[in-house]
Amino acid sequence: MRFGTWLTMGVAAMLAAGCARPLRPMQSLSDPEIQRAMRREQVQGMAFATIENGQVANVKVMGMRNASLGQPLTPDTIMAGGTLTKAAFAYMLLQLADEGRIDLDAPVTKLLPHPLPTYRMRPYDFSDLAGDARWQAITPRMLLAHGGGLADYRWMEPGGRLRIHTDPGERYAYSSEGYAILQLIVEQGLGLDVAQEMRRRVFDRFGMRRTSMYWRAEYAENAADGYAFDGALQPHERRYRVRAAGSMETTIADQARLWAGIMRGDGLRPDTRAAFSTGWLPIAARRRYPAFGGAEAAWPQKLAAGLGVVTFEDRSGPAWFDGGHDESTADFVLCLETGQRCVVMLSNDVRAERLFPELGRQALGPDDMPWSWEYDWLDQP
């Protein structure tokens, strides 16, 4: 019932947004503005793209992929896709759903050849769940919306043991472990190769020629090294294992094509594209982290999880976003349905997160993005 209500509202909102004229024009960020902000936060490299009317409007890069070697960042520099991998994977999974290959509301018991806790080999070791029958109620829709009740990673749990914190479908809690289950379903339940499906259904579809779900040898000639909070250089992490949760190697030019294609809904039925970015599971947490036990808040923007991104109500209409970081990289995408506009930001320096709210507003104008939910160093809701 909850999904049907949200989806109906989302389709109507998207249709209205598609017919309406943009409420505010896209802004052009000047190079000096970005460079000043980068110097202020000591950011080494920044890649930036804007999308308007579902088409790539602008791509620019600044700074270095390796400052000590004097190597500049370029639009084709390989950067870590990080958390944005999840949204791209979700988009692929929704194509499978459109084709009737997977039922998003079927319990995992019907989607895998063996019970989930019997998978005991990493990265698919779910034996810790054997004593909790709630795993049987988990569905792909819940996992896409981070509603499986699982922590982000098991190593964050006491003793490194995975457990279910809340009843599946009850609340949002960001979980890479949940996307590992989705990958298991695709590989073991459907017998598909995730890297090949991502290539065929997403990367090739959108012309992402330098994007892959794993490291390729030719990337070495132009890959960005990372920079930690203390400025220490971190060599580019070469991800050889396909991980739906975060192994995508990509470029800013390719990410611009990806998000423009997603905004247009290429390859999906209109209702499925609406479900991707329509709130299905309301979010009451004050911050993204901690996933469990943190303070709660009533978000006037109606913050909620879609089937691949987080959604909210902007003053311009329906809006959604995705982003994350690790020790030395950061990324963020913010999209407004009105005018089919997005800003895409990638950096090989985790300190760039301090710039994302500022640069996002410069590009799209004033927004109602719940920045403080995403970034705990912000105080305002």
C-alpha positions in Angstrom: 0.0 0.0 0.0 2.8 2.4 0.9 4.6 1.8 -2.4 1.5 2.3 -4.5 0.7 5.6 -2.8 4.2 6.9 -3.1 4.5 5.7 -6.7 1.2 7.3 -7.8 2.3 10.6 -6.2 5.7 10.3 -7.8 4.5 9.7 -11.3 2.1 12.6 -11.1 4.8 14.9 -9.7 7.3 13.8 -12.4 4.7 14.5 -15.2 4.0 17.9 -13.7 7.7 18.6 -13.5 8.3 17.5 -17.0 5.6 19.9 -18.3 6.6 22.9 -16.1 9.1 25.5 -17.1 12.2 25.6 -14.9 11.7 27.8 -11.9 15.3 29.1 -11.9 18.0 28.9 -14.6 21.1 26.8 -14.2 24.1 28.9 -13.1 27.5 28.7 -14.7 30.2 28.2 -12.1 33.3 30.3 -13.1 36.7 28.7 -12.8 37.9 31.3 -10.3 35.0 30.6 -8.0 35.7 26.9 -8.0 39.4 27.4 -7.6 39.0 29.7 -4.7 36.8 27.2 -2.9 39.3 24.4 -3.6 42.2 26.5 -2.2 40.1 27.3 0.9 39.6 23.6 1.7 43.0 22.5 0.2 41.3 20.2 -2.3 43.7 18.8 -4.8 41.3 17.7 -7.6 37.7 18.4 -8.5 35.5 17.1 -11.4 32.2 18.8 -12.0 29.3 18.3 -14.5 25.9 19.8 -15.0 22.8 18.3 -16.7 19.9 20.3 -18.1 16.8 19.1 -19.9 18.2 15.6 -19.5 21.3 16.4 -21.5 24.9 17.0 -20.5 25.3 20.8 -20.3 28.9 21.2 -19.0 31.8 19.1 -17.8 34.9 20.7 -16.2 37.9 19.5 -14.2 40.3 21.3 -12.0 43.4 20.5 -10.0 45.6 17.5 -9.9 45.2 13.7 -10.1 48.7 13.6 -8.5 50.0 16.9 -7.2 53.5 15.7 -6.3 54.0 14.5 -9.9 52.3 17.5 -11.4 49.7 15.3 -13.2 46.5 17.2 -14.0 43.0 15.8 -13.7 41.2 15.5 -17.1 37.7 14.6 -18.1 38.9 11.1 -18.9 40.8 10.5 -15.6 39.8 7.3 -13.9 38.2 8.1 -10.5 36.5 6.0 -7.9 32.7 5.6 -8.5 32.3 4.7 -4.8 28.7 4.8 -3.6 27.4 5.9 -7.0 27.9 2.3 -8.0 24.8 1.4 -6.1 22.5 3.7 -8.1 24.0 2.4 -11.4 23.5 -1.2 -10.2 19.9 -0.4 -9.1 19.2 1.0 -12.5 20.4 -2.2 -14.1 18.3 -4.3 -11.7 15.2 -2.3 -12.5 15.7 -3.2 -16.2 15.7 -6.9 -15.2 12.4 -6.2 -13.2 10.9 -4.6 -16.3 11.7 -7.7 -18.3 10.1 -10.0 -15.6 13.4 -11.5 -14.7 13.1 -10.6 -11.1 10.2 -9.8 -8.8 11.1 -6.9 -6.6 8.6 -7.9 -4.0 9.4 -11.6 -3.8 11.1 -12.7 -0.6 14.7 -13.8 -0.9 13.6 -17.4 -0.1 12.1 -17.5 -3.7 15.0 -15.8 -5.4 18.0 -17.9 -4.4 18.5 -21.6 -5.0 19.6 -22.1 -1.4 18.7 -20.4 1.9 20.6 -17.1 2.4 22.5 -18.2 5.6 23.9 -21.2 3.8 26.1 -18.9 1.6 29.3 -18.9 3.6 32.0 -17.8 1.3 33.1 -14.1 1.2 32.0 -11.8 -0.1 28.7 -13.6 0.3 29.0 -15.0 3.8 25.6 -14.6 5.4 25.9 -17.5 7.8 25.5 -15.0 10.7 21.8 -14.6 9.9 21.0 -18.3 10.5 19.6 -17.7 13.9 17.2 -14.9 12.8 14.2 -16.0 10.7 13.6 -12.4 9.7 16.0 -12.8 6.7 13.2 -14.8 5.0 11.1 -11.6 4.7 13.7 -9.5 2.9 12.9 -8.5 -0.7 14.8 -6.7 -3.4 12.7 -3.6 -3.0 13.6 -3.4 0.6 17.3 -3.8 -0.2 17.3 -1.2 -3.0 15.8 1.2 -0.5 18.3 0.3 2.3 15.4 -1.2 4.3 16.8 -4.7 5.0 17.6 -3.9 8.6 21.4 -4.5 8.1 24.4 -2.4 9.0 26.5 -0.7 6.3 29.3 -3.3 6.7 29.6 -6.2 9.0 33.0 -5.0 10.3 31.1 -2.1 12.0 29.3 -4.7 14.1 30.5 -6.1 17.5 32.7 -9.0 16.7 32.3 -8.3 13.0 29.1 -10.4 12.9 26.3 -9.4 10.6 22.9 -9.1 12.2 19.4 -7.8 11.5 18.7 -4.7 13.6 15.1 -4.0 12.7 12.3 -5.8 10.9 12.9 -5.8 7.1 11.0 -2.9 5.5 10.6 -1.0 8.7 13.2 1.7 8.5 16.0 3.1 6.3 19.5 2.3 7.3 22.2 2.7 4.6 23.6 -0.8 3.9 26.3 -2.0 1.5 25.6 -5.5 2.9 22.1 -5.3 1.4 23.5 -4.6 -2.0 25.8 -7.6 -1.7 22.6 -9.7 -1.2 21.2 -8.1 -4.4 24.4 -9.0 -6.2 24.1 -12.6 -4.9 20.5 -12.8 -6.2 21.6 -11.6 -9.7 24.6 -14.0 -9.8 23.2 -17.1 -8.0 19.5 -16.7 -8.5 19.5 -15.5 -12.1 22.8 -16.9 -13.2 24.0 -13.6 -14.6 27.4 -11.9 -14.6 27.0 -8.6 -12.9 29.9 -7.0 -14.8 28.6 -8.0 -18.1 25.0 -6.9 -17.3 26.3 -3.5 -16.2 28.3 -3.2 -19.3 25.5 -4.1 -21.6 22.6 -2.4 -19.8 24.2 0.7 -18.4 27.7 1.6 -19.5 27.3 0.8 -23.2 23.8 2.2 -23.3 25.0 5.6 -22.1 28.3 5.6 -24.0 30.4 5.2 -20.9 33.6 4.0 -22.6 35.9 4.3 -19.7 33.7 2.9 -17.0 33.9 -0.6 -15.6 32.9 -2.6 -12.5 36.5 -3.5 -12.0 40.0 -2.2 -12.6 41.4 -2.5 -16.1 45.1 -2.3 -17.0 44.7 0.6 -19.4 43.4 2.8 -16.6 46.9 3.0 -15.1 48.0 5.7 -17.5 45.4 8.2 -16.3 44.0 7.4 -12.8 43.6 9.8 -9.9 45.3 9.1 -6.7 43.5 10.2 -3.6 44.0 12.6 -0.7 42.9 12.0 2.9 41.6 14.6 5.4 45.2 15.3 6.5 46.4 15.7 2.9 48.2 12.4 2.8 48.5 10.8 -0.7 46.6 7.6 -1.1 47.4 5.6 -4.3 44.3 4.8 -6.4 42.6 1.7 -5.0 42.5 -0.9 -7.8 39.2 -2.8 -7.4 39.5 -6.2 -9.1 36.5 -7.7 -7.5 33.0 -6.7 -8.8 31.0 -5.2 -6.0 27.5 -3.8 -6.5 28.1 -1.7 -3.4 31.1 0.3 -4.7 33.6 -1.1 -7.3 32.8 1.2 -10.2 35.8 2.8 -11.9 34.7 5.8 -13.9 35.3 9.3 -15.2 33.4 12.6 -14.8 32.6 12.6 -18.5 31.0 9.1 -18.1 29.2 10.0 -15.0 27.7 13.0 -16.7 26.4 10.6 -19.4 25.1 8.2 -16.8 23.0 10.7 -14.8 21.7 12.4 -17.9 20.5 9.0 -19.1 19.0 8.1 -15.8 17.2 11.5 -15.7 15.7 10.8 -19.1 14.8 7.2 -18.0 16.5 5.5 -21.0 15.9 1.8 -20.9 13.2 1.8 -18.3 9.4 1.9 -18.4 8.1 5.3 -17.2 6.6 3.9 -14.1 9.8 2.0 -13.2 11.9 5.1 -13.7 9.4 6.9 -11.4 9.9 4.2 -8.8 13.7 4.7 -8.9 13.4 8.2 -7.6 10.1 8.2 -5.7 10.2 8.0 -2.0 9.1 4.5 -0.8 10.6 4.2 2.7 10.3 7.4 4.8 13.5 8.5 6.6 13.2 9.8 10.1 16.9 9.8 11.1 18.6 13.1 11.9 21.8 12.0 10.2 22.6 9.3 7.6 25.0 7.9 10.3 24.7 6.2 12.7 22.4 3.8 10.9 20.8 2.7 14.1 20.2 4.4 17.4 20.8 8.0 16.3 18.6 11.0 16.8 15.4 11.4 14.8 14.0 14.4 13.0 10.8 15.4 11.2 12.0 16.4 7.7 9.6 19.0 6.1 11.2 17.9 2.8 9.6 14.4 3.2 13.0 12.7 3.0 12.6 9.1 1.9 14.4 6.3 0.1 13.6 5.5 -3.5 14.8 2.4 -5.3 18.4 3.6 -5.8 18.6 7.1 -4.5 17.3 9.3 -1.6 14.4 11.6 -2.4 13.0 14.8 -1.1 10.6 17.6 -2.0 12.5 20.7 -3.2 10.9 24.1 -3.7 11.1 23.4 -7.4 9.4 20.0 -7.2 10.6 16.3 -6.8 14.3 16.0 -6.2 16.8 13.2 -5.3 20.4 12.6 -4.6 23.2 10.1 -4.0 26.7 10.4 -2.6 29.4 9.2 -0.3 33.0 9.1 0.5 35.9 6.9 1.7 39.2 7.8 3.2 40.4 9.7 0.2 37.6 10.3 -2.3 34.2 11.9 -2.4 31.2 12.1 -4.7 27.8 13.6 -4.9 24.9 13.9 -7.3 21.9 16.1 -6.8 19.0 16.1 -9.3 15.8 18.2 -9.7 13.0 16.7 -11.8 11.9 20.2 -12.9 13.9 21.0 -15.9 15.6 17.6 -15.6 18.7 19.2 -14.0 21.5 17.6 -12.1 24.9 18.6 -10.7 27.5 15.8 -10.5 30.6 16.2 -8.4 33.6 13.8 -8.1 36.8 14.4 -6.2 40.0 12.5 -5.5 40.2 14.4 -2.3 37.8 13.7 0.6 38.0 17.3 1.7 35.9 18.2 -1.3 32.8 17.3 0.6 33.1 20.7 2.3 32.5 22.2 -1.1 29.5 20.1 -2.3 26.7 22.1 -0.7 28.2 25.4 -1.9 28.9 24.3 -5.4 25.6 22.5 -5.7 23.7 25.8 -4.8 25.9 27.8 -7.2 24.9 25.5 -10.0 21.2 24.9 -9.3 20.3 27.9 -7.2 18.8 27.8 -3.7 17.6 24.3 -2.7 15.9 22.4 0.0 18.4 19.6 0.0 18.8 18.2 3.5 22.6 18.7 3.5 22.9 18.2 7.2 21.5 14.7 7.0 24.3 13.8 4.5 27.0 15.7 6.3 27.2 15.7 10.1 29.5 18.8 10.1 26.5 20.9 9.1 24.1 22.0 11.8 21.2 23.4 9.9 18.4 21.1 8.7 
